Amino acid sequence: MTTLNTTTISVELPEAFDPRWNRLPGVSVDGYRLSVDPAEYFFRFESHSWLLADWEQVKAQLLPAQESTEQSVEQMALEFVKAHATPTTDATRVIATAYEVYAYLFRAEHLPSLGLPQITEDHLRMLRQAATLMALNKVELDGHISNVGPCWFFPAATSVVFDLDDEMGGLLDEVYHGGWFNEYRRIESTKAHAALGGRLVHGCQSVPDQTGGVVAPYGVSLSTFREELSALKADWIAQVYAHRRPRPTRAA
């Protein structure tokens, strides 16, 4: 692993994370306090700077904004990022902002429209928590993946932490990818991710295939991103699954 800074990242959040996050190396949960040791958590940690905009400002100015024939939602989000986002080396701010973004995106009012009756409010909690950690991942403008940790690979990480089987892990990933298939949610996602300095980019194709997602800056080289991820993801995914607990066998 390449790392620039190994200082433990520790933040108090409005929601107590599931203590089973302690199963992943470098993650420590103690009530409302979430701590991440970069040296243990990340597969690669080369950058210690992120782009952030104030979430309250996003809520007040960008979320209510309406797309028009003159300006697309992507244009609005890009202009907002250019005008209001600033670099930060404070990873605790990244995590705290990400929690607010995903508490908004994965809220209970979306459940009736998902078309997945198996998904409950508890599953939305899993999504919020995993996506919050995912915000520490980073891709540079040239497409190089500079920061990557277990939560890049959503089904693998949630199977380790929440004991989900492959079928439920795949369903949860469908909700995570939901912005693709539902325009209303995609627009929400585009606006909300401006707080994290970019847009949510998936490497997957038509179904979840563990190619993951990251909040990437507008203008990122997606071809380089996909090539690098394709070459490296199998090893990283295997490292995540190595922490999966054996499922109990059923009695005959």
N, C-alpha and C positions, 0 to 999 in steps of 0.2 A: 504494500500500500504506500502511495505517496501522500504525505501529509505536511501541511504548512504550520498548523497550529493544533496542539493537543490539549488545550485548556478545556476542561469539562464545561459543557453548556447546561445551565440549570435555570428553570423558569417555573413560576407558579401560574397555573392555568385555571380558568373558571370551572373546568370539569376534571374530576379525578380520573386519570387514565386507569385502564384495567391493569392490575398488578402482574398479569401474565406477560406484559411487555418486557418484564425482567428476563424472559427466556432468551431474548436476543442479546448478543454481546454488546456491551457498551451502553445499554439502556437501563436506567434505574427509575422506578416509579415508587413514590412515597406519598400517598394521598394525592393532593393537588400539585405536588412538585414532580416535574419531569426533568430528568438529567440525562445527558448524552455525552459519552466519552468518545470524541472523534477517533482517537487512535484505535479503539476497539470496534466502534460501530461501522465506520465507513470502509468500503472496499477501495475507494479512491477519494482523497480529500485534498485537492490541490488549490482550491480557492476559498478564501475566507472573507469574501465580499459578496453581498447580494443587493438587488435593487428593490426598494420598498416605497410604497405610497401610503399615506395615512388612511386607515380603514374607515374612520368616521367621515373623512372627506369623500372617499369613494361612495359610501352609503348616501351622503347628502347630495352629491353632484352628479355621479355617474350612473348609479343604479336606476334613478328615475328617468334618465335621459332616453329619448325615443329615437330609433333609427328613422331615417327619411330617405327620399329619393336622391338627396344631395349628399348624405353622409351615412355610411354604413356603421354598424356597431363596432367593427374592427377599427375603423378610422377613429371613432370616438375614443376607444380604449387606448390606441396608440398615441393620440394627441394628449390624452390625460397622463399617460406614463411619461411622455416627453416633458410635460409641463410641471408635473408634481412629484414624480418618483426620484429618489436620491439614493446613492450608494450607502450601505451600512456594513460595518464589520461586526455588528452586534447580533449574533445568532439568536439570542433570546427574543429580540424584536421580530425576527423572521418567524420563529415558532409561534409567538403570541399573535402576530398578524395572520398567519396561516390558520390558526385555530378559529379566528373570527370568520375568515373567508369560508371555511368548510362547515362551520356551524350554520352559516347562511345557506350554502349550496345543498347540504344534506340535512334538510329540515323535514319534519314529519308531514307537512302539507303536501309533499310530493308523492307520498306513499300510494294514494289511490290511483294516481295516473301512471305508475310504473309498469303496470301489467305483469307484475311479479308478486303474487300474493304471499309467496314464501318470505319475502323481505319484510322485516319488522323494524320498529324504532331501535331495537337493540342492534340490528345490522347497520343502521345509519350511524349509530355511535361508533361502531368499528370503523366505518368509512371515515368519519371525522378524525379519529385518532391516527389512523394510518396515513391519511392525506396530510395531516399536520406535520408529521415527521418527514413525509416526502418532500416538503417545501425546502429542505436543506440541500436537496440534490441540485445540481447546476450544470447547464450546458453553455459553452461560450458561443459568441457570435459566429465563429468559424466552424461550429458544429462539434467541437471537441467536448467530450463529457469530462468535466473537471471534478465534480463531486457525485458520488453514487453510493447509496446505502441500501440495506435490505428492502426498505419500503418502496423502492423503485419497482420491485417485482411483487405486485399487489397480492395475487392469490397465494404465492409462496409465503410472504410475510404473515398474512392473516391466517394461513393454515397453521403456522408455528405458534402464533400468539393465541388464537381463538379456537384452536382444535377443529377448524372447518375441514370437511372433506372436499374432494376436488370439485364435486358438483356444486356445492354451496359457494365455494371459493370463486367458481366461474360465474355464478349468478351475481355475487357481490361485485365482481369485476364489470359485469354488464351495467350495473347501476353507476359505477365509477365512470364508465364510458358513455353514460346516458346522454351527454351533450351531443354526441354524434347523431343520435336517432330521434331526438326531440328538440325542435328548433327553439322552443321557449327556454328549455334548460340550457341549450348551447349559448343563447344570448346572455342569460344570467351568468353563465360560467365565464364568458368573454369579458363581461364588465367586472365581475368580482375579482378575477385574476389580475386585473390591473394593479391591485394592492400589492401583489407579489412581483410586479415589474414586467409582466409578460402575458403569455397565454398558455393554456394547458395543451401540450403536444403529446400525442400517443404514438408509439411505434407499432402498435398492433394493426392488424388488417381487419377482416370482417368479423372475427370473433376474438375474444381474449386469448392471446398466445404468449403471455408473459414477456412481451417486448416492452412493456412498461410505459410510464408517462412522467413528464417533468414540466415544470413551468419554465418555458424557454423565452428568451427575449424576442421581440419582433425583429425579423430579418435574419434569424439564425439559419445557417446552412443545414437544411434537413437531410440532404444527401450524405454529407459527412457524418452527421449524427446517426443515421440509420446504419451506415456501413460499420461504424465503430461499435455500435450496440450489438449488431448481428454477430460480430466477431468475438465479443466478450461475454455476452449474456449467459451462455450455457454454464460457464464456470461460476459466475456470480450466483445464478439461480441454485446451482448445486450446493453452494456454500450456505445459502439460506435454508434449503431443505435439510441440511445436515443437523439443524437444530429442532427439527420436527419430532415430536414425541410419538412413539409407536401407538397406533390405535389399538384398543383392547380387542381381543378376539372374542367372537360370540361363541357361547357354549353350544355344543351340538344338540 
